[in-house]
Amino acid sequence: MSIVKNIQKLFEEKIRKREKLKLSLDNKSSEYVTVGIKNLNFPSGEVSFESDDITTFTDCEVLDTTDPLNIAKYKNNLKLLVEFARQDGRINKFALIRNDDFFPSDWKWYVSCSDTAMELEGSILTYELRRCIAMQNTGMPTGLDVDNFIFNDLLIPDEKIKEQLDLLDKSLGRILRPTHFRSTKHFTVNTPLSYTGEYNFVDSDRTFTVIDDMTNFLNSKYGYSASYRDAYLDVTHEPLAISENAIVLIEEEKYKRLLENEEMVRELGDRKVIVYRGDSAVAINMILTEKGILPSRPGNRYTVYDDDVLKLLESSMQELCASNNLTYNQGHGNLDGKGGHFTDNYDSLNHEHECYKDEFLNFLKSRLPDCRDVLSPIIFKDSVAAIKAIEVIGTDRLLSAIDEYNKTVTAQFKKQYKSYKENRMTVTPEISSIFKTTVRAIDLYYQENDGSLISESDKNLIQMFYHSRNVENQLLAATTLCQKWGITLLPNLQESDQKAKNI
């Protein structure tokens, strides 16, 4: 491995582990306008707090997780909720939580596919572009000369460069692409994503955190499994509505940037929005306790559950699953056809998200014809090629081209998203019943049969049923599968719905 690649690998690891930048605002107050809020005041100072009632943090729709009073309230709420759980012998309230960078514009969670969501993705080109900008900001020369680095024994780049990288917006240089297809939508229950442990490789520092009750999830009849760390359901065929009682948590710096988007501010006005400062996991847990919900993982800094409380948490979730026809704690990942849920095998067959690099490369060639010689697929995975391309193009020109590309694909995506939602509106109650019956039938088929025994024609139909974004094609696949398997799709909706439950 070359020195440049070795440095780059080590540096990327350091960047992934870097601490969040400290907020630069004064600890005592913040003056800006938010949804329904004129002044945000964050009190400071050590306090003690004790109450026999659950207390609130968000009367003003703002929350500072570092405020000593809020911390004291949080600890008191946890103490009370533990006592309630011991008295009841179970956990009675559950909240569905999702972190997302993509705003659900009509307050519904849709399947993740090229028509419903975009995401910012980085590459070696992104990394080298950001490093180059960071070096420019320090006044250091840029390019392929590794002497520009100051090394320590671990071959870690100069700390000044790291500091500049930390100051750059995390979206800088990233390219918008269609999200990877996922037939299921995943949530946590009573648990911040960053506290689950098992999901530390998933980015939990996203723009929006939506906290909702579980009613729509449980009543959807598309649910597969639930646990505190991962609850998921099929949303390929019908979206999951976000209730009017949902709460949206947004970190204050992210929210101030969102204020520039008037359309989004208007949409956020349809739900309760809480702007928070500090740790997102603590903010989520504080909100849960305010709603009378015991967090499954409150953070050892605030309390430690004994074995009895841990058993209550687990048994209550198992009871919730049993009473709602859900499996308990069934992972979605299906490695080599063993374990997990069968749709994971089909999701891996969908590669629609992979075309974006070629599209972006062709866009660059059309906008930067004088730089075509350095524009090839290797710039996305090789540091030397990426640095050479940046030197030829220039950081400002490349950033401008990336920005133009992102705006172009965003405009295209809005049209696709609108068309997709209009198509979903053609799902009538009768079609909904057929879809739910088919989902249950496929699930049962995989439970009772070895996946390798399924015919290619059936596999193709199942893939069409899950992957098609067209209701007509999904309906064709559903009816064909049910006919082949001898399942009668009853015209009576109540009977058909009962049949879906019993399959």
C-alpha positions as a Python dict, from the first residue, in 0.01 Angstrom:
ca = {
    (1, 'M'): (0, 0, 0),
    (2, 'S'): (138, 342, -95),
    (3, 'I'): (220, 601, 172),
    (4, 'V'): (-61, 824, 44),
    (5, 'K'): (-316, 542, 69),
    (6, 'N'): (-190, 441, 411),
    (7, 'I'): (-222, 797, 539),
    (8, 'Q'): (-564, 828, 384),
    (9, 'K'): (-684, 505, 547),
    (10, 'L'): (-558, 607, 890),
    (11, 'F'): (-696, 957, 853),
    (12, 'E'): (-1040, 831, 752),
    (13, 'E'): (-1048, 614, 1065),
    (14, 'K'): (-961, 916, 1279),
    (15, 'I'): (-1231, 1124, 1112),
    (16, 'R'): (-1493, 856, 1175),
    (17, 'K'): (-1407, 857, 1542),
    (18, 'R'): (-1376, 1230, 1588),
    (19, 'E'): (-1579, 1401, 1855),
    (20, 'K'): (-1861, 1633, 1761),
    (21, 'L'): (-1764, 1995, 1733),
    (22, 'K'): (-1857, 2196, 2044),
    (23, 'L'): (-2138, 2442, 1990),
    (24, 'S'): (-2011, 2794, 1964),
    (25, 'L'): (-2320, 2963, 2101),
    (26, 'D'): (-2323, 3111, 2448),
    (27, 'N'): (-2435, 2858, 2709),
    (28, 'K'): (-2693, 3091, 2860),
    (29, 'S'): (-2911, 3202, 2571),
    (30, 'S'): (-2977, 3186, 2200),
    (31, 'E'): (-3170, 3441, 1995),
    (32, 'Y'): (-3338, 3313, 1679),
    (33, 'V'): (-3686, 3243, 1548),
    (34, 'T'): (-3823, 2889, 1526),
    (35, 'V'): (-4154, 2730, 1451),
    (36, 'G'): (-4389, 2890, 1700),
    (37, 'I'): (-4095, 3016, 1909),
    (38, 'K'): (-3963, 3369, 1934),
    (39, 'N'): (-3690, 3346, 2196),
    (40, 'L'): (-3495, 3041, 2303),
    (41, 'N'): (-3350, 3074, 2652),
    (42, 'F'): (-3124, 2806, 2793),
    (43, 'P'): (-3079, 2855, 3169),
    (44, 'S'): (-2758, 2743, 3337),
    (45, 'G'): (-2643, 2682, 3694),
    (46, 'E'): (-2647, 2388, 3932),
    (47, 'V'): (-2985, 2293, 4076),
    (48, 'S'): (-3151, 2005, 4257),
    (49, 'F'): (-3496, 1873, 4171),
    (50, 'E'): (-3740, 1631, 4328),
    (51, 'S'): (-4107, 1576, 4250),
    (52, 'D'): (-4372, 1308, 4291),
    (53, 'D'): (-4503, 1381, 3941),
    (54, 'I'): (-4357, 1335, 3594),
    (55, 'T'): (-4227, 1674, 3483),
    (56, 'T'): (-4181, 1834, 3143),
    (57, 'F'): (-3881, 1990, 2971),
    (58, 'T'): (-4033, 2138, 2658),
    (59, 'D'): (-4304, 2386, 2750),
    (60, 'C'): (-4126, 2637, 2523),
    (61, 'E'): (-4052, 2372, 2257),
    (62, 'V'): (-3679, 2395, 2324),
    (63, 'L'): (-3458, 2154, 2513),
    (64, 'D'): (-3106, 2188, 2647),
    (65, 'T'): (-2976, 1844, 2750),
    (66, 'T'): (-2678, 2005, 2925),
    (67, 'D'): (-2888, 2220, 3156),
    (68, 'P'): (-2848, 2095, 3517),
    (69, 'L'): (-3217, 2149, 3590),
    (70, 'N'): (-3319, 1933, 3294),
    (71, 'I'): (-3073, 1664, 3397),
    (72, 'A'): (-3216, 1668, 3748),
    (73, 'K'): (-3571, 1643, 3608),
    (74, 'Y'): (-3466, 1356, 3384),
    (75, 'K'): (-3319, 1158, 3673),
    (76, 'N'): (-3631, 1220, 3879),
    (77, 'N'): (-3858, 1108, 3593),
    (78, 'L'): (-3654, 790, 3548),
    (79, 'K'): (-3685, 713, 3919),
    (80, 'L'): (-4064, 757, 3908),
    (81, 'L'): (-4109, 553, 3590),
    (82, 'V'): (-3905, 265, 3733),
    (83, 'E'): (-4131, 267, 4040),
    (84, 'F'): (-4442, 265, 3816),
    (85, 'A'): (-4305, -27, 3614),
    (86, 'R'): (-4237, -227, 3931),
    (87, 'Q'): (-4590, -158, 4056),
    (88, 'D'): (-4754, -254, 3726),
    (89, 'G'): (-4526, -548, 3663),
    (90, 'R'): (-4480, -440, 3301),
    (91, 'I'): (-4403, -154, 3065),
    (92, 'N'): (-4728, 0, 2941),
    (93, 'K'): (-4615, 264, 2691),
    (94, 'F'): (-4410, 232, 2374),
    (95, 'A'): (-4285, 491, 2125),
    (96, 'L'): (-4163, 434, 1771),
    (97, 'I'): (-3845, 632, 1689),
    (98, 'R'): (-3671, 696, 1358),
    (99, 'N'): (-3367, 908, 1269),
    (100, 'D'): (-3365, 1025, 909),
    (101, 'D'): (-3199, 1280, 683),
    (102, 'F'): (-3491, 1263, 440),
    (103, 'F'): (-3791, 1464, 554),
    (104, 'P'): (-4126, 1278, 518),
    (105, 'S'): (-4296, 1563, 334),
    (106, 'D'): (-4650, 1423, 357),
    (107, 'W'): (-4594, 1271, 703),
    (108, 'K'): (-4570, 914, 578),
    (109, 'W'): (-4281, 669, 579),
    (110, 'Y'): (-4231, 519, 233),
    (111, 'V'): (-4013, 235, 116),
    (112, 'S'): (-3657, 349, 46),
    (113, 'C'): (-3595, 344, -329),
    (114, 'S'): (-3487, 575, -610),
    (115, 'D'): (-3837, 727, -631),
    (116, 'T'): (-3879, 803, -262),
    (117, 'A'): (-3548, 912, -110),
    (118, 'M'): (-3206, 1053, -190),
    (119, 'E'): (-2896, 1044, 25),
    (120, 'L'): (-2560, 1215, 27),
    (121, 'E'): (-2274, 978, -40),
    (122, 'G'): (-1903, 1034, -21),
    (123, 'S'): (-1613, 862, -196),
    (124, 'I'): (-1236, 889, -218),
    (125, 'L'): (-1294, 1192, -440),
    (126, 'T'): (-1503, 1353, -166),
    (127, 'Y'): (-1243, 1279, 98),
    (128, 'E'): (-952, 1416, -106),
    (129, 'L'): (-1152, 1725, -202),
    (130, 'R'): (-1229, 1798, 162),
    (131, 'R'): (-867, 1735, 263),
    (132, 'C'): (-748, 1970, -9),
    (133, 'I'): (-985, 2244, 109),
    (134, 'A'): (-876, 2189, 470),
    (135, 'M'): (-510, 2223, 372),
    (136, 'Q'): (-586, 2540, 176),
    (137, 'N'): (-759, 2681, 483),
    (138, 'T'): (-443, 2623, 687),
    (139, 'G'): (-230, 2793, 422),
    (140, 'M'): (-50, 2467, 340),
    (141, 'P'): (24, 2364, -20),
    (142, 'T'): (-184, 2083, -167),
    (143, 'G'): (-130, 1799, -406),
    (144, 'L'): (41, 1465, -426),
    (145, 'D'): (356, 1561, -236),
    (146, 'V'): (336, 1369, 92),
    (147, 'D'): (594, 1603, 244),
    (148, 'N'): (301, 1839, 298),
    (149, 'F'): (207, 1618, 595),
    (150, 'I'): (359, 1636, 939),
    (151, 'F'): (378, 1285, 1085),
    (152, 'N'): (382, 1135, 1429),
    (153, 'D'): (464, 772, 1504),
    (154, 'L'): (116, 663, 1388),
    (155, 'L'): (140, 842, 1051),
    (156, 'I'): (-157, 1065, 1137),
    (157, 'P'): (-184, 1393, 941),
    (158, 'D'): (-108, 1726, 1099),
    (159, 'E'): (-361, 1817, 1370),
    (160, 'K'): (-427, 2153, 1205),
    (161, 'I'): (-563, 1976, 898),
    (162, 'K'): (-788, 1761, 1117),
    (163, 'E'): (-919, 2071, 1293),
    (164, 'Q'): (-1005, 2229, 958),
    (165, 'L'): (-1173, 1909, 839),
    (166, 'D'): (-1388, 1908, 1152),
    (167, 'L'): (-1498, 2263, 1074),
    (168, 'L'): (-1621, 2173, 725),
    (169, 'D'): (-1988, 2093, 677),
    (170, 'K'): (-2025, 1715, 660),
    (171, 'S'): (-2224, 1743, 334),
    (172, 'L'): (-1950, 1937, 153),
    (173, 'G'): (-1838, 1752, -157),
    (174, 'R'): (-2090, 1473, -119),
    (175, 'I'): (-2306, 1364, -409),
    (176, 'L'): (-2681, 1306, -399),
    (177, 'R'): (-2775, 960, -518),
    (178, 'P'): (-3088, 742, -501),
    (179, 'T'): (-3098, 553, -175),
    (180, 'H'): (-3040, 179, -168),
    (181, 'F'): (-3365, -13, -209),
    (182, 'R'): (-3501, -147, 120),
    (183, 'S'): (-3837, -326, 134),
    (184, 'T'): (-3864, -267, 509),
    (185, 'K'): (-3856, 42, 727),
    (186, 'H'): (-3664, 15, 1052),
    (187, 'F'): (-3722, 193, 1382),
    (188, 'T'): (-3619, 168, 1744),
    (189, 'V'): (-3867, 143, 2031),
    (190, 'N'): (-3814, 349, 2348),
    (191, 'T'): (-3444, 360, 2253),
    (192, 'P'): (-3220, 617, 2081),
    (193, 'L'): (-3046, 460, 1781),
    (194, 'S'): (-2704, 563, 1906),
    (195, 'Y'): (-2767, 375, 2233),
    (196, 'T'): (-2849, 40, 2072),
    (197, 'G'): (-2486, -68, 2052),
    (198, 'E'): (-2556, -323, 1780),
    (199, 'Y'): (-2613, -40, 1532),
    (200, 'N'): (-2311, 178, 1598),
    (201, 'F'): (-2207, 150, 1235),
    (202, 'V'): (-2530, 327, 1136),
    (203, 'D'): (-2513, 706, 1128),
    (204, 'S'): (-2739, 833, 1407),
    (205, 'D'): (-2643, 1200, 1359),
    (206, 'R'): (-2923, 1268, 1116),
    (207, 'T'): (-3131, 1581, 1070),
    (208, 'F'): (-3472, 1461, 1186),
    (209, 'T'): (-3575, 1238, 1475),
    (210, 'V'): (-3945, 1148, 1469),
    (211, 'I'): (-4096, 1012, 1791),
    (212, 'D'): (-4441, 862, 1743),
    (213, 'D'): (-4675, 622, 1917),
    (214, 'M'): (-4691, 264, 1786),
    (215, 'T'): (-5059, 258, 1694),
    (216, 'N'): (-5018, 289, 1316),
    (217, 'F'): (-4729, 44, 1318),
    (218, 'L'): (-4924, -221, 1509),
    (219, 'N'): (-5245, -171, 1308),
    (220, 'S'): (-5076, -173, 968),
    (221, 'K'): (-5067, -557, 940),
    (222, 'Y'): (-4735, -522, 759),
    (223, 'G'): (-4528, -557, 1075),
    (224, 'Y'): (-4272, -838, 1097),
    (225, 'S'): (-4071, -798, 1414),
    (226, 'A'): (-4021, -571, 1710),
    (227, 'S'): (-3762, -523, 1979),
    (228, 'Y'): (-3628, -215, 2152),
    (229, 'R'): (-3326, -198, 1922),
    (230, 'D'): (-3503, -276, 1594),
    (231, 'A'): (-3868, -283, 1487),
    (232, 'Y'): (-3952, -313, 1120),
    (233, 'L'): (-4237, -359, 878),
    (234, 'D'): (-4302, -387, 508),
    (235, 'V'): (-4376, -49, 350),
    (236, 'T'): (-4319, -141, -14),
    (237, 'H'): (-4690, -153, -84),
    (238, 'E'): (-4840, 105, 146),
    (239, 'P'): (-4673, 386, 344),
    (240, 'L'): (-4683, 409, 721),
    (241, 'A'): (-4859, 724, 838),
    (242, 'I'): (-4696, 943, 1102),
    (243, 'S'): (-4960, 1041, 1358),
    (244, 'E'): (-5056, 1399, 1437),
    (245, 'N'): (-4923, 1347, 1790),
    (246, 'A'): (-4569, 1277, 1668),
    (247, 'I'): (-4280, 1489, 1792),
    (248, 'V'): (-3993, 1597, 1566),
    (249, 'L'): (-3655, 1658, 1732),
    (250, 'I'): (-3401, 1875, 1547),
    (251, 'E'): (-3060, 1986, 1673),
    (252, 'E'): (-3041, 2366, 1697),
    (253, 'E'): (-2764, 2427, 1442),
    (254, 'K'): (-2938, 2201, 1190),
    (255, 'Y'): (-3265, 2377, 1258),
    (256, 'K'): (-3120, 2721, 1197),
    (257, 'R'): (-3010, 2599, 854),
    (258, 'L'): (-3358, 2457, 790),
    (259, 'L'): (-3507, 2801, 854),
    (260, 'E'): (-3375, 2901, 511),
    (261, 'N'): (-3623, 2656, 356),
    (262, 'E'): (-3963, 2824, 394),
    (263, 'E'): (-4153, 2528, 252),
    (264, 'M'): (-4005, 2292, 509),
    (265, 'V'): (-4071, 2534, 793),
    (266, 'R'): (-4438, 2540, 690),
    (267, 'E'): (-4454, 2161, 681),
    (268, 'L'): (-4285, 2129, 1018),
    (269, 'G'): (-4562, 2349, 1154),
    (270, 'D'): (-4797, 2051, 1116),
    (271, 'R'): (-4627, 1865, 1401),
    (272, 'K'): (-4475, 1954, 1735),
    (273, 'V'): (-4110, 2046, 1677),
    (274, 'I'): (-3857, 2051, 1959),
    (275, 'V'): (-3522, 2217, 1901),
    (276, 'Y'): (-3254, 2068, 2122),
    (277, 'R'): (-2896, 2135, 2220),
    (278, 'G'): (-2647, 1870, 2327),
    (279, 'D'): (-2665, 1492, 2300),
    (280, 'S'): (-2942, 1362, 2073),
    (281, 'A'): (-2979, 1037, 2267),
    (282, 'V'): (-3032, 1225, 2594),
    (283, 'A'): (-3282, 1456, 2423),
    (284, 'I'): (-3481, 1157, 2295),
    (285, 'N'): (-3482, 991, 2636),
    (286, 'M'): (-3585, 1313, 2810),
    (287, 'I'): (-3881, 1344, 2573),
    (288, 'L'): (-3976, 980, 2635),
    (289, 'T'): (-3987, 1031, 3012),
    (290, 'E'): (-4190, 1348, 2966),
    (291, 'K'): (-4447, 1131, 2783),
    (292, 'G'): (-4445, 878, 3066),
    (293, 'I'): (-4234, 625, 2874),
    (294, 'L'): (-3947, 440, 3039),
    (295, 'P'): (-3641, 445, 2808),
    (296, 'S'): (-3498, 97, 2756),
    (297, 'R'): (-3143, 237, 2774),
    (298, 'P'): (-3130, 562, 2973),
    (299, 'G'): (-2753, 600, 2992),
    (300, 'N'): (-2545, 487, 3290),
    (301, 'R'): (-2469, 846, 3377),
    (302, 'Y'): (-2832, 895, 3477),
    (303, 'T'): (-2940, 560, 3623),
    (304, 'V'): (-2861, 189, 3619),
    (305, 'Y'): (-3143, -66, 3589),
    (306, 'D'): (-3126, -374, 3808),
    (307, 'D'): (-3205, -724, 3680),
    (308, 'D'): (-3573, -699, 3776),
    (309, 'V'): (-3627, -387, 3564),
    (310, 'L'): (-3435, -538, 3272),
    (311, 'K'): (-3656, -848, 3290),
    (312, 'L'): (-3968, -627, 3295),
    (313, 'L'): (-3848, -447, 2985),
    (314, 'E'): (-3787, -770, 2796),
    (315, 'S'): (-4106, -948, 2902),
    (316, 'S'): (-4317, -642, 2817),
    (317, 'M'): (-4174, -626, 2465),
    (318, 'Q'): (-4230, -999, 2418),
    (319, 'E'): (-4591, -957, 2531),
    (320, 'L'): (-4640, -667, 2288),
    (321, 'C'): (-4513, -882, 2001),
    (322, 'A'): (-4723, -1184, 2094),
    (323, 'S'): (-5044, -981, 2118),
    (324, 'N'): (-4984, -817, 1779),
    (325, 'N'): (-4873, -1120, 1573),
    (326, 'L'): (-4511, -1000, 1548),
    (327, 'T'): (-4194, -1200, 1587),
    (328, 'Y'): (-3974, -1091, 1875),
    (329, 'N'): (-3629, -955, 1796),
    (330, 'Q'): (-3595, -1118, 1454),
    (331, 'G'): (-3306, -963, 1266),
    (332, 'H'): (-3364, -856, 907),
    (333, 'G'): (-3024, -954, 771),
    (334, 'N'): (-3039, -1287, 588),
    (335, 'L'): (-2685, -1415, 533),
    (336, 'D'): (-2660, -1697, 277),
    (337, 'G'): (-3028, -1767, 319),
    (338, 'K'): (-2989, -1851, 689),
    (339, 'G'): (-3171, -1661, 961),
    (340, 'G'): (-3316, -1315, 937),
    (341, 'H'): (-3603, -1219, 712),
    (342, 'F'): (-3641, -1340, 355),
    (343, 'T'): (-3687, -995, 196),
    (344, 'D'): (-3322, -918, 264),
    (345, 'N'): (-3230, -1168, -9),
    (346, 'Y'): (-3446, -985, -260),
    (347, 'D'): (-3333, -638, -154),
    (348, 'S'): (-2975, -735, -237),
    (349, 'L'): (-3083, -803, -596),
    (350, 'N'): (-3186, -443, -653),
    (351, 'H'): (-2896, -235, -784),
    (352, 'E'): (-3077, 75, -907),
    (353, 'H'): (-2870, 295, -675),
    (354, 'E'): (-2542, 199, -842),
    (355, 'C'): (-2595, 391, -1166),
    (356, 'Y'): (-2538, 732, -1005),
    (357, 'K'): (-2157, 730, -1032),
    (358, 'D'): (-2168, 687, -1409),
    (359, 'E'): (-2436, 955, -1430),
    (360, 'F'): (-2231, 1194, -1218),
    (361, 'L'): (-1914, 1123, -1417),
    (362, 'N'): (-2092, 1196, -1746),
    (363, 'F'): (-2227, 1516, -1592),
    (364, 'L'): (-1874, 1627, -1500),
    (365, 'K'): (-1747, 1552, -1849),
    (366, 'S'): (-2025, 1760, -2003),
    (367, 'R'): (-1964, 2054, -1764),
    (368, 'L'): (-1585, 2030, -1764),
    (369, 'P'): (-1491, 1920, -2118),
    (370, 'D'): (-1135, 2050, -2076),
    (371, 'C'): (-1082, 1802, -1790),
    (372, 'R'): (-1214, 1486, -1953),
    (373, 'D'): (-871, 1320, -1949),
    (374, 'V'): (-866, 1301, -1568),
    (375, 'L'): (-1232, 1198, -1530),
    (376, 'S'): (-1269, 822, -1508),
    (377, 'P'): (-1433, 583, -1255),
    (378, 'I'): (-1099, 538, -1076),
    (379, 'I'): (-1130, 884, -915),
    (380, 'F'): (-1396, 743, -681),
    (381, 'K'): (-1168, 478, -531),
    (382, 'D'): (-805, 582, -580),
    (383, 'S'): (-647, 870, -387),
    (384, 'V'): (-378, 952, -642),
    (385, 'A'): (-627, 967, -930),
    (386, 'A'): (-868, 1176, -719),
    (387, 'I'): (-597, 1425, -617),
    (388, 'K'): (-479, 1460, -976),
    (389, 'A'): (-836, 1531, -1093),
    (390, 'I'): (-879, 1794, -819),
    (391, 'E'): (-551, 1963, -917),
    (392, 'V'): (-657, 1982, -1282),
    (393, 'I'): (-1015, 2094, -1218),
    (394, 'G'): (-961, 2314, -911),
    (395, 'T'): (-1152, 2293, -585),
    (396, 'D'): (-1392, 2579, -659),
    (397, 'R'): (-1486, 2447, -1004),
    (398, 'L'): (-1537, 2095, -870),
    (399, 'L'): (-1750, 2214, -578),
    (400, 'S'): (-1956, 2425, -817),
    (401, 'A'): (-2011, 2126, -1049),
    (402, 'I'): (-2111, 1903, -758),
    (403, 'D'): (-2356, 2166, -636),
    (404, 'E'): (-2508, 2200, -984),
    (405, 'Y'): (-2536, 1823, -1016),
    (406, 'N'): (-2708, 1790, -679),
    (407, 'K'): (-2959, 2060, -770),
    (408, 'T'): (-3029, 1891, -1104),
    (409, 'V'): (-3093, 1546, -956),
    (410, 'T'): (-3301, 1702, -676),
    (411, 'A'): (-3534, 1858, -933),
    (412, 'Q'): (-3562, 1524, -1112),
    (413, 'F'): (-3625, 1343, -788),
    (414, 'K'): (-3913, 1573, -688),
    (415, 'K'): (-4097, 1476, -1006),
    (416, 'Q'): (-4033, 1106, -943),
    (417, 'Y'): (-4145, 1133, -582),
    (418, 'K'): (-4468, 1306, -678),
    (419, 'S'): (-4542, 1042, -941),
    (420, 'Y'): (-4469, 760, -697),
    (421, 'K'): (-4704, 899, -431),
    (422, 'E'): (-4979, 944, -687),
    (423, 'N'): (-4935, 581, -791),
    (424, 'R'): (-4961, 464, -427),
    (425, 'M'): (-5296, 642, -402),
    (426, 'T'): (-5442, 381, -636),
    (427, 'V'): (-5417, 119, -358),
    (428, 'T'): (-5785, 66, -278),
    (429, 'P'): (-5905, -122, 33),
    (430, 'E'): (-5952, -431, -186),
    (431, 'I'): (-5596, -410, -322),
    (432, 'S'): (-5467, -344, 29),
    (433, 'S'): (-5630, -666, 149),
    (434, 'I'): (-5472, -861, -140),
    (435, 'F'): (-5128, -716, -63),
    (436, 'K'): (-5150, -805, 306),
    (437, 'T'): (-5268, -1157, 226),
    (438, 'T'): (-4977, -1199, -14),
    (439, 'V'): (-4721, -1070, 237),
    (440, 'R'): (-4842, -1325, 491),
    (441, 'A'): (-4844, -1600, 229),
    (442, 'I'): (-4483, -1534, 122),
    (443, 'D'): (-4373, -1517, 484),
    (444, 'L'): (-4538, -1853, 558),
    (445, 'Y'): (-4391, -2005, 243),
    (446, 'Y'): (-4041, -1918, 363),
    (447, 'Q'): (-4111, -2043, 714),
    (448, 'E'): (-4227, -2382, 591),
    (449, 'N'): (-3996, -2434, 292),
    (450, 'D'): (-3628, -2423, 221),
    (451, 'G'): (-3563, -2106, 23),
    (452, 'S'): (-3357, -2303, -228),
    (453, 'L'): (-3667, -2503, -326),
    (454, 'I'): (-3857, -2198, -451),
    (455, 'S'): (-3883, -2199, -830),
    (456, 'E'): (-3720, -1926, -1036),
    (457, 'S'): (-4060, -1814, -1163),
    (458, 'D'): (-4184, -1771, -804),
    (459, 'K'): (-3868, -1583, -710),
    (460, 'N'): (-3920, -1348, -1004),
    (461, 'L'): (-4279, -1287, -899),
    (462, 'I'): (-4176, -1220, -539),
    (463, 'Q'): (-3911, -976, -660),
    (464, 'M'): (-4170, -797, -875),
    (465, 'F'): (-4409, -788, -580),
    (466, 'Y'): (-4150, -617, -361),
    (467, 'H'): (-3942, -415, -606),
    (468, 'S'): (-4192, -271, -849),
    (469, 'R'): (-4291, 87, -773),
    (470, 'N'): (-4602, 38, -985),
    (471, 'V'): (-4917, -80, -806),
    (472, 'E'): (-5048, -256, -1117),
    (473, 'N'): (-4736, -472, -1145),
    (474, 'Q'): (-4739, -554, -773),
    (475, 'L'): (-5105, -653, -795),
    (476, 'L'): (-5033, -880, -1093),
    (477, 'A'): (-4751, -1051, -905),
    (478, 'A'): (-4964, -1088, -592),
    (479, 'T'): (-5263, -1245, -764),
    (480, 'T'): (-5042, -1477, -971),
    (481, 'L'): (-4856, -1602, -663),
    (482, 'C'): (-5175, -1660, -465),
    (483, 'Q'): (-5333, -1851, -755),
    (484, 'K'): (-5023, -2072, -788),
    (485, 'W'): (-5026, -2145, -415),
    (486, 'G'): (-5400, -2212, -401),
    (487, 'I'): (-5484, -1908, -190),
    (488, 'T'): (-5828, -1764, -254),
    (489, 'L'): (-5839, -1386, -246),
    (490, 'L'): (-6180, -1330, -93),
    (491, 'P'): (-6394, -1039, -216),
    (492, 'N'): (-6518, -975, 136),
    (493, 'L'): (-6260, -745, 293),
    (494, 'Q'): (-6320, -859, 649),
    (495, 'E'): (-6284, -1228, 554),
    (496, 'S'): (-5978, -1154, 342),
    (497, 'D'): (-5820, -961, 623),
    (498, 'Q'): (-5885, -1251, 861),
    (499, 'K'): (-5731, -1487, 609),
    (500, 'A'): (-5419, -1270, 598),
    (501, 'K'): (-5390, -1298, 976),
    (502, 'N'): (-5428, -1676, 972),
    (503, 'I'): (-5182, -1753, 692),
}
